[in-house]
Every structure is written in C-alpha cells, then in structure tokens.
C-alpha cells in the first residue's frame, strides 16, 4: 500500500493562504467522499487546523492532490505548489508521528494537535474513508505518541497556544484589572479561559453561537455566557478579546471595534485572534490603541522552557526513529497478508480435492499404498505447477531478482531440517 501526505503549515505558509484552505468539520465527510470517488485512492484523512492543512492518503495515487485541492477551494495551484510539502511511505509515517507528538508544532511539544488528529481520524471513519491500512497505522501512532509523552520530558514542559496567549496578555495588560471576552467554545478557548481564570482577571465573558456550549465553559470558571449576537453590547467593556471559532467570515469587523473604542474613550484593547480563517478583520490593527495578534504572531513569542523542550525533543526523535521502523514492518506484514491468505487457500483447495479423491478410492477398494502414493504425487505436482511455470518464465525473461527472491523463499539450505 502506497502512502502519501501533501500539506502546508505555519512554517511554510502564511495565514492568508491557510485560512483559504481550511475545511470545517461539518463539511469534511463531503470533501472526503469527493476525493475518494474521483480517484483510485482507497483511504484518506484530512487534518485542518489553525496551523496546518494536510491530506494523508493510502492507495494508488492517480491524481495530483495539489490540483484537486486547488480546484476544490478555487485557488491557483501555483499558490499551493510554492508552499506545499510532500512525503511518501516511510517519510509520510515519520512526518505524521512528529506532527501528532507535537514536535512539528508552532509551540514545541504542545498536546492539542494530538486530539485534533484523533478527531480527524474519527471524522474519516464516519465518512467511510478508513480502510485496513489506516485502521492499523493511526492507532499505532496514537499509542507511540502516548509513549513519547510518558517516557520523555516533552510532556513535562508543554506550553500550549492557550498558555502563550495568557503570557502575551500578562505582558501587555494588568490582568487582575482586565475584563476578558472569549469568543468560541472549542478546546483552545476552554484552556485559555481556564488559564485566565487562574490569573484572577477581573471579569470573564464567554460568547458562542450556542449559548448552551458557552455556559459549559462559563460555569466552570465563574464567567458570564452570552451569544455571539450579544457581543456588540459588551465589546466596549472588554480590555482583552481572545477568539477562536470556525466561522468562515470575520466576527469582529473594523467598524464594530471603532465604535467600541469611541465608547472606551480610546482606552487600550488587546485582541488575540487564534482562528483560521481569522475572526477579526486584519484592518482592525490600524485602529489607534488596539493591539492585534493573529496565529502567526504567536510564533514570535519566546518561551523560558524552550531549552528543556528541545532536549526532550531529541529523545523523542530517537524514539520515533526506532518505533516508526517497527510500525512500517507491521504494515508490510499486513500488506502481504492477502498474498499469504490467497496462497494458503489455493493449496487448501488442492488438498481438499485430492483428499476427496483418495477417500473415494478407498471406498472403492483400491490399495491404500497406491492411493497414498497418488495423493502425495498429485499434491506435489498441482502445488508446484503454477510456481514452476512462473519461475521458468522469469528465467526466460531474465528477471534475476525474481529468481533470487524465489530461491530465498522456496529453497531450504542443506543444514535446515524439514519438519
């Protein structure tokens, strides 16, 4: 089975292109179905997060994935081509392991990507895009990533995107005297809200399209829950805004923020936009006394624990080198299992036919010794007939590699005892 991954991430691609490639979870099944029905590919998983977009496939690749993606999202293929990376087979497996373990993340070692990949895998399962290869590969990688986190210090020094947001806010504002508005109800917002609550910021508001989902986070941190439609009513009172939704269009427009700043009498406001596509119009950064960070800006934030995480990452990379080879070997065995199964079925069919003939001969009173000799002769000839023809053809065609492999598979050394 041939494996491929094509992707872009925060290292290779600006947010302006990443947000145009993003696929919301509710559309993923339709996209996966389109990919598999318009190609000979058998399996696919698409990872679409703020920092990366990657397509993992298994099977015969008869299409250009970059072109398919460009056509799907109405983007010029040259825009994707100049930023995309591509890995195949063992390199694809190693890349997926590094991504899932946080070694390829914007913030080294962050654990959120692991959950995002598991969710992508589950979405593919529901869409019927998972077959025997990925059913074996992804769980094996999930197990390896847990092992890496347990056996190295990469999990001891995690600094997530949510925590980085808190650090920036702490540097730019007086948290204890600040009112914070969180827009969204996903993992990043939930974690960020928890960090801010522990920092004892003055007021906390959770806004989401679903008031019920907003209340789930709000109740846990003693915050107020509102709907997104109510945001204009509280915007002027907020000193810090953290947003991370899956909205395809900006939620906070420049004109809304200009109105809020007038009501605030130009009191400074910090905006932290973690969404892709972006939740805040980029032009908002031009408003006086507003400081706007997007997801790419977080990469510029330095971390005190970076050295320790890098040391742990070296250990993790060594584990990956060893364990990925084991995963590859297991996949090769699984890939060959159908050949072994078909060959055994072929031999069993011959056995059953010859055994039936032998038993009938015994019933008809033929000599047992003659029947046994005929059974052995027929079993040997019929089992070896097809391989013999193929070996002769390989010799005729000059396929020395086939003959060499056959000798290794079929011919026992004199020192090996036949059981």
C-alpha positions as CSV (number, residue, x, y, z in Angstrom):
1,X,0.0,0.0,0.0
2,X,1.4,3.4,-1.0
3,X,1.1,6.2,1.5
4,X,1.2,9.9,0.6
5,X,0.9,13.2,2.5
6,X,0.7,16.6,1.0
7,X,0.4,19.6,3.2
8,X,1.1,23.2,4.3
9,X,1.8,24.5,7.8
10,X,2.7,27.6,9.8
11,X,6.4,27.2,8.8
12,X,5.8,27.1,5.0
13,X,2.6,29.1,4.5
14,X,1.2,32.5,5.7
15,X,-2.1,32.6,7.5
16,X,-3.7,34.3,4.5
17,X,-3.4,31.1,2.4
18,X,-4.0,28.7,5.3
19,X,-7.4,30.2,6.1
20,X,-8.5,29.8,2.4
21,X,-7.6,26.1,2.5
22,X,-9.4,25.4,5.9
23,X,-12.2,22.9,5.8
24,X,-14.8,23.0,8.6
25,X,-15.6,19.7,10.4
26,X,-19.2,19.6,9.2
27,X,-18.0,19.7,5.5
28,X,-15.3,17.0,6.0
29,X,-17.4,14.0,5.1
30,X,-18.5,15.6,1.8
31,X,-14.9,16.5,0.9
32,X,-13.5,13.0,1.7
33,X,-16.2,11.4,-0.3
34,X,-15.4,13.7,-3.3
35,X,-11.7,12.8,-3.0
36,X,-12.2,9.0,-2.9
37,X,-14.9,8.9,-5.6
38,X,-12.8,11.0,-8.0
39,X,-9.6,8.9,-7.7
40,X,-8.4,5.3,-7.1
41,X,-7.3,6.2,-3.6
42,X,-8.8,3.8,-1.0
43,X,-8.3,5.7,2.2
44,X,-7.9,9.4,3.3
45,X,-7.6,11.6,6.4
46,X,-7.6,15.4,6.2
47,X,-6.2,17.4,9.1
48,X,-7.4,21.0,9.0
49,X,-6.3,23.2,12.0
50,X,-5.2,26.8,12.5
51,X,-1.6,25.9,11.8
52,X,-1.7,23.2,9.2
53,X,-3.7,21.6,6.4
54,X,-2.6,18.1,5.4
55,X,-4.1,15.3,3.3
56,X,-3.0,11.7,4.1
57,X,-3.9,9.0,1.5
58,X,-3.4,5.3,1.0
59,X,-3.7,3.5,-2.3
60,X,-2.9,4.1,-5.9
61,X,-2.4,7.8,-6.5
62,X,-3.8,8.6,-9.9
63,X,-4.5,12.3,-9.3
64,X,-2.4,15.3,-8.3
65,X,-3.6,16.1,-4.8
66,X,-2.4,19.7,-5.1
67,X,-4.5,20.2,-8.2
68,X,-7.5,18.5,-6.6
69,X,-7.2,20.8,-3.6
70,X,-6.7,23.9,-5.7
71,X,-9.8,23.1,-7.8
72,X,-11.8,22.3,-4.6
73,X,-11.0,25.6,-2.9
74,X,-10.9,27.7,-6.1
75,X,-7.2,28.6,-5.6
76,X,-4.5,28.8,-8.2
77,X,-2.4,25.7,-8.0
78,X,0.8,27.7,-8.1
79,X,-0.1,29.3,-4.7
80,X,-0.3,25.8,-3.2
81,X,2.7,24.5,-5.0
82,X,5.2,27.1,-3.8
83,X,4.3,26.4,-0.1
84,X,3.4,22.7,0.0
85,X,5.5,19.7,1.1
86,X,5.0,16.1,0.1
87,X,6.1,12.9,1.8
88,X,5.7,9.2,0.7
89,X,5.6,5.9,2.6
90,X,8.1,5.8,5.5
91,X,8.7,9.5,5.3
92,X,4.9,10.2,5.5
93,X,4.6,7.9,8.6
94,X,7.5,9.6,10.3
95,X,6.1,13.1,9.5
96,X,2.6,12.1,10.9
97,X,4.3,10.8,14.1
98,X,6.2,14.1,14.5
99,X,3.1,16.1,14.0
100,X,1.0,14.0,16.4
101,X,3.6,14.2,19.1
102,X,3.9,18.0,18.9
103,X,7.4,18.0,17.5
104,X,6.3,19.9,14.4
105,X,4.0,22.4,16.2
106,X,4.4,26.1,16.4
107,X,4.9,25.6,20.2
108,X,7.2,22.6,20.6
109,X,5.5,19.7,22.4
110,X,2.0,21.2,22.7
111,X,-0.5,18.4,23.2
112,X,-3.6,19.9,21.4
113,X,-2.6,18.6,17.9
114,X,-2.8,15.0,19.2
115,X,-6.5,15.5,19.9
116,X,-7.1,17.3,16.6
117,X,-5.6,14.4,14.7
118,X,-7.7,11.8,16.6
119,X,-10.7,13.9,15.7
120,X,-9.7,14.0,12.0
121,X,-9.3,10.2,12.1
122,X,-12.8,9.8,13.7
123,X,-14.3,12.1,11.0
124,X,-12.7,9.9,8.3
125,X,-14.1,6.8,10.0
126,X,-17.6,8.2,10.0
127,X,-17.2,9.2,6.3
128,X,-16.1,5.6,5.4
129,X,-12.7,6.8,4.3
130,X,-10.7,4.5,6.6
131,X,-9.6,1.0,5.4
132,X,-7.3,-1.7,6.8
133,X,-4.1,0.4,6.3
134,X,-5.1,3.5,8.3
135,X,-7.1,1.4,10.7
136,X,-3.7,-0.1,11.7
137,X,-1.5,2.9,11.2
138,X,-3.2,5.7,13.1
139,X,-3.9,3.8,16.3
140,X,-0.3,2.6,16.3
141,X,0.9,6.2,16.0
142,X,-1.5,7.3,18.8
143,X,0.0,4.6,21.0
144,X,3.5,5.7,20.2
145,X,2.7,9.4,20.9
146,X,1.4,8.5,24.3
147,X,4.6,6.5,24.9
148,X,6.7,9.5,23.9
149,X,4.8,11.8,26.3
150,X,5.1,9.3,29.1
151,X,8.8,8.4,28.7
152,X,10.3,11.8,27.8
153,X,10.1,15.3,29.3
154,X,8.3,16.6,26.2
155,X,5.1,16.4,28.3
156,X,6.7,18.0,31.3
157,X,7.3,21.3,29.7
158,X,4.3,21.8,27.4
159,X,3.3,25.4,26.7
160,X,0.2,25.4,24.6
161,X,-1.2,28.1,22.4
162,X,-3.7,28.9,25.1
163,X,-0.9,29.5,27.7
164,X,1.1,31.6,25.3
165,X,-2.0,33.9,24.9
166,X,-2.0,34.3,28.6
167,X,1.6,35.3,28.7
168,X,1.1,37.9,26.0
169,X,-1.9,39.3,27.8
170,X,0.1,39.4,31.1
171,X,2.9,41.3,29.4
172,X,0.6,43.8,27.7
173,X,-2.1,44.4,30.3
174,X,-2.8,44.4,34.0
175,X,-4.7,41.1,34.1
176,X,-6.2,41.5,37.6
177,X,-7.9,44.7,36.5
178,X,-8.9,43.5,33.0
179,X,-12.2,42.3,31.6
180,X,-11.8,39.4,29.1
181,X,-14.1,38.3,26.3
182,X,-13.6,34.8,24.9
183,X,-15.3,34.0,21.6
184,X,-15.8,30.3,20.8
185,X,-16.2,27.1,22.8
186,X,-13.5,24.8,21.5
187,X,-10.5,23.4,23.3
188,X,-8.3,26.4,22.8
189,X,-10.9,28.8,24.2
190,X,-11.6,26.4,27.1
191,X,-8.0,26.1,28.0
192,X,-7.3,29.9,27.6
193,X,-10.3,30.7,29.8
194,X,-9.1,28.3,32.5
195,X,-5.6,30.0,32.4
196,X,-7.1,33.5,32.6
197,X,-9.4,32.4,35.5
198,X,-6.3,31.1,37.4
199,X,-4.7,34.5,36.8
200,X,-7.7,36.2,38.5
201,X,-8.6,38.6,35.8
202,X,-11.4,40.9,36.8
203,X,-14.3,39.8,34.6
204,X,-14.7,36.9,32.1
205,X,-17.3,36.5,29.4
206,X,-17.8,33.5,27.1
207,X,-19.6,34.2,23.7
208,X,-20.6,31.5,21.3
209,X,-23.3,30.8,18.7
210,X,-24.6,28.1,21.1
211,X,-25.5,29.6,24.5
212,X,-25.5,26.1,26.0
213,X,-21.9,25.5,24.9
214,X,-20.9,28.9,26.2
215,X,-22.4,28.1,29.6
216,X,-20.5,24.9,29.9
217,X,-17.2,26.8,29.9
218,X,-18.6,29.8,31.8
219,X,-20.0,27.7,34.7
220,X,-16.6,26.1,35.2
221,X,-14.7,29.4,35.6
222,X,-17.5,31.6,37.1
223,X,-17.9,33.6,33.9
224,X,-20.9,35.1,32.1
225,X,-22.2,33.4,29.0
226,X,-23.7,35.2,26.0
227,X,-24.5,34.6,22.4
228,X,-22.3,36.0,19.5
229,X,-25.2,38.3,18.6
230,X,-24.8,40.0,22.1
231,X,-21.1,40.8,21.6
232,X,-21.7,44.5,20.5
233,X,-23.4,45.1,23.9
234,X,-20.3,44.2,25.8
235,X,-17.5,45.0,23.4
236,X,-16.7,48.4,24.8
237,X,-16.3,47.0,28.3
238,X,-13.7,44.4,27.3
239,X,-9.9,45.1,27.6
240,X,-8.8,41.7,26.2
241,X,-10.5,39.7,23.5
242,X,-9.5,36.1,22.7
243,X,-11.2,34.5,19.8
244,X,-11.0,31.0,18.1
245,X,-14.1,30.0,16.2
246,X,-14.7,28.0,13.0
247,X,-16.6,30.9,11.4
248,X,-15.8,31.3,7.6
249,X,-16.2,35.1,7.9
250,X,-14.8,37.6,10.4
251,X,-16.9,38.0,13.6
252,X,-15.4,41.3,14.7
253,X,-15.3,43.9,11.9
254,X,-13.3,47.0,11.9
255,X,-16.4,49.3,12.2
256,X,-17.6,47.4,15.3
257,X,-14.2,47.9,17.0
258,X,-14.1,51.6,16.0
259,X,-17.4,52.1,17.7
260,X,-16.3,50.3,20.8
261,X,-13.1,52.3,21.0
262,X,-15.0,55.5,20.9
263,X,-17.1,54.4,23.8
264,X,-14.0,53.3,25.7
265,X,-12.5,56.8,25.0
266,X,-9.5,55.1,23.4
267,X,-8.6,53.0,26.4
268,X,-6.2,50.3,25.0
269,X,-7.7,47.0,23.9
270,X,-5.7,43.8,23.2
271,X,-7.1,41.4,20.5
272,X,-5.8,37.8,20.2
273,X,-7.2,36.1,17.1
274,X,-6.4,32.4,17.1
275,X,-8.8,31.4,14.3
276,X,-8.1,30.2,10.8
277,X,-9.9,31.7,8.9
278,X,-9.4,34.8,11.0
279,X,-12.2,36.0,13.3
280,X,-11.1,39.6,13.3
281,X,-10.7,41.8,10.2
282,X,-6.9,42.4,9.8
283,X,-7.7,46.1,9.2
284,X,-8.6,46.4,12.9
285,X,-4.8,46.6,13.6
286,X,-4.9,50.1,12.1
287,X,-7.2,51.5,14.8
288,X,-5.4,53.6,17.4
289,X,-4.9,52.0,20.8
290,X,-5.7,48.5,19.5
291,X,-3.1,45.8,19.5
292,X,-3.9,42.8,17.3
293,X,-2.2,39.4,17.3
294,X,-3.0,36.6,14.9
295,X,-2.0,33.0,15.0
296,X,1.3,33.6,13.1
297,X,2.3,36.3,15.6
298,X,2.4,33.7,18.4
299,X,5.4,32.1,16.7
300,X,7.4,35.2,17.7
301,X,6.8,34.7,21.4
302,X,9.8,33.3,23.2
303,X,9.4,30.6,25.9
304,X,11.5,30.1,29.1
305,X,11.3,26.4,28.8
306,X,12.4,26.1,25.2
307,X,15.8,24.6,26.0
308,X,14.3,21.8,28.1
309,X,11.7,21.1,25.5
310,X,14.4,20.9,22.8
311,X,16.3,18.4,24.9
312,X,13.2,16.3,25.3
313,X,12.5,16.6,21.6
314,X,15.9,15.0,20.8
315,X,14.9,12.0,22.9
316,X,11.5,11.9,21.2
317,X,13.1,12.0,17.8
318,X,15.3,9.0,18.7
319,X,12.2,7.1,19.9
320,X,10.4,7.9,16.6
321,X,13.3,6.6,14.5
322,X,13.1,3.2,16.2
323,X,9.4,2.8,16.7
324,X,8.4,4.1,13.2
325,X,10.5,1.3,11.7
326,X,8.5,-1.2,13.7
327,X,5.2,0.3,12.5
328,X,6.5,0.1,8.9
329,X,7.4,-3.5,9.3
330,X,3.9,-4.3,10.8
331,X,2.3,-2.5,7.8
332,X,4.4,-4.5,5.4
333,X,3.3,-7.7,7.0
334,X,-0.4,-6.6,6.9
335,X,0.0,-5.6,3.3
336,X,1.4,-9.0,2.4
337,X,-1.3,-10.9,4.4
338,X,-3.7,-11.2,1.5
339,X,-1.0,-12.8,-0.6
340,X,-0.3,-15.4,2.1
341,X,-4.1,-15.9,2.6
342,X,-4.7,-16.4,-1.2
343,X,-1.7,-18.9,-1.5
344,X,-2.9,-20.9,1.5
345,X,-6.5,-21.0,0.1
346,X,-5.0,-22.2,-3.2
347,X,-3.1,-25.0,-1.5
348,X,-6.0,-26.0,0.8
349,X,-8.3,-26.3,-2.3
350,X,-5.9,-28.7,-3.9
351,X,-5.6,-30.6,-0.7
352,X,-9.3,-30.9,-0.2
353,X,-9.8,-32.1,-3.8
354,X,-7.1,-34.7,-3.6
355,X,-8.3,-35.9,-0.2
356,X,-11.8,-36.3,-1.5
357,X,-10.5,-38.4,-4.5
358,X,-8.4,-40.5,-2.1
359,X,-11.3,-41.3,0.2
360,X,-13.5,-42.2,-2.7
361,X,-10.7,-44.5,-4.0
362,X,-10.5,-46.2,-0.5
363,X,-14.3,-46.8,-0.5
364,X,-13.9,-48.4,-3.9
365,X,-11.4,-50.9,-2.5
366,X,-8.2,-49.7,-4.1
367,X,-4.9,-50.5,-2.4
368,X,-4.1,-47.9,0.4
369,X,-0.4,-47.8,-0.6
370,X,-1.3,-47.0,-4.2
371,X,-3.8,-44.3,-3.1
372,X,-1.3,-42.7,-0.7
373,X,1.4,-42.6,-3.4
374,X,-1.1,-41.0,-5.8
375,X,-2.2,-38.5,-3.2
376,X,1.4,-37.4,-2.5
377,X,2.3,-37.2,-6.2
378,X,-0.8,-35.2,-7.1
379,X,-0.4,-32.8,-4.2
380,X,3.2,-32.1,-5.1
381,X,2.6,-31.6,-8.8
382,X,-0.5,-29.5,-8.5
383,X,1.0,-27.3,-5.8
384,X,4.2,-26.7,-7.7
385,X,2.7,-26.4,-11.2
386,X,1.9,-22.7,-11.2
387,X,5.1,-21.5,-9.4
388,X,7.2,-23.7,-11.7
389,X,5.7,-22.1,-14.8
390,X,6.3,-18.6,-13.4
391,X,9.9,-19.4,-12.5
392,X,10.6,-20.7,-16.0
393,X,9.1,-17.5,-17.4
394,X,11.2,-15.3,-15.1
395,X,14.3,-17.2,-16.2
396,X,13.3,-16.8,-19.9
397,X,12.7,-13.0,-19.4
398,X,15.9,-12.5,-17.5
399,X,14.3,-11.5,-14.2
400,X,17.2,-12.4,-11.9
401,X,15.6,-10.6,-9.0
402,X,12.5,-12.8,-9.1
403,X,14.7,-16.0,-9.2
404,X,16.8,-14.7,-6.3
405,X,13.7,-14.0,-4.2
406,X,12.2,-17.4,-5.2
407,X,15.4,-19.2,-4.1
408,X,15.3,-17.3,-0.8
409,X,11.6,-18.2,-0.2
410,X,11.4,-21.7,-1.6
411,X,14.8,-23.4,-1.3
412,X,15.9,-24.6,2.1
413,X,19.6,-24.9,2.9
414,X,21.0,-28.4,3.5
415,X,21.6,-27.6,7.2
416,X,17.9,-26.8,7.6
417,X,15.9,-29.8,8.7
418,X,12.5,-30.3,7.1
419,X,9.9,-30.8,9.8
